[in-house]
Amino acid sequence: MEVVEGTATVADVDEFVERLGAIGDEYGVAVQAFDARYVVDRAHLERAVELADRAFERGEGIARDRAVEILLYAAGRRQINRALAMGVGEGESAVVAVVHDPTGNGDEGAPATAVAELLEPDETLGQYDEALVREFFEIGDTELDATSGDLADLVRERVALLTVER
């Protein structure tokens, strides 16, 4: 899995998503872009990719498209329309994109470079909006106080729990 960070200026979300999909199709990889405000760290994305791959291998995927499956796991949601809140929106925004070759045979470097060409380079991973993340993942003070972990730990738990909620 490669992670590409940067700032995107998106005039048309559908067109931007189509460009990412075309890169994925050209190289035989899954490409998914996220609004960086929702992504707590690299481990958040790694776990989502791992679980999406496992679901596909078992024939238990929620979505037909691996990139969408990665989005669902990263969001900890079964409903695509609810998970899309983590996606890229119109205007200028910080973006974290995942480029993943599920076969492990290809080179993720070339497609990652193609995705990077759609962005202005910037460090965005881990620069999440705590209030937005807490609201999106429904993590309150009581839950945070009851654990020895931090917000990132609880988000990764939500990602893992998607498999249990089937």
C-alpha positions, 0 to 999 in steps of 0.5 A: 500500500502506498499513501499519497498526500497533498492538497486537491483543488476539485471542481467536480467530484465525479470527474476527480473520482473518475480520474482516480478510477482510471489510474486504478484501472490502468495499473490494476490497483485500487485507488481511494482518496480521503478527506485528510481531516477524517484519517487519524494515521497511516495505521487507520488506512492500513487496517482498512486495506487489510480488512477490505482485502480479507473480505474480498478474499472470502467473498464477503465484500460489501461493495463490488469495487475494492476501492469502495470497500477500503472506503467502507472499512476506513469509515467503519460504515456499511452504507456507502452514502454514509462512508462518502463523507470521508471522501474528497469534496469540491473545492480545495482540501487536504487529501490522503490517497491509498494506492493498493495492489491487492495481488502484491505483484505490481509496482505501486510506484507508478500509479502513486506517482500518477495520483500525486500528479493530481495533488499539490504536495503537502503533508496531510496524514495525521493532521486530522480534525479531532472534533470532526473525527469524534463526531463522525465515529461517534466517540464521546468523552465517556468512551475516551475516558474509559480507555487507556487508548487514544482517539486513533486507537478508538477509530481503528477499533471502529474500522475493525468492528465493521466485520463484526456488525455483519 
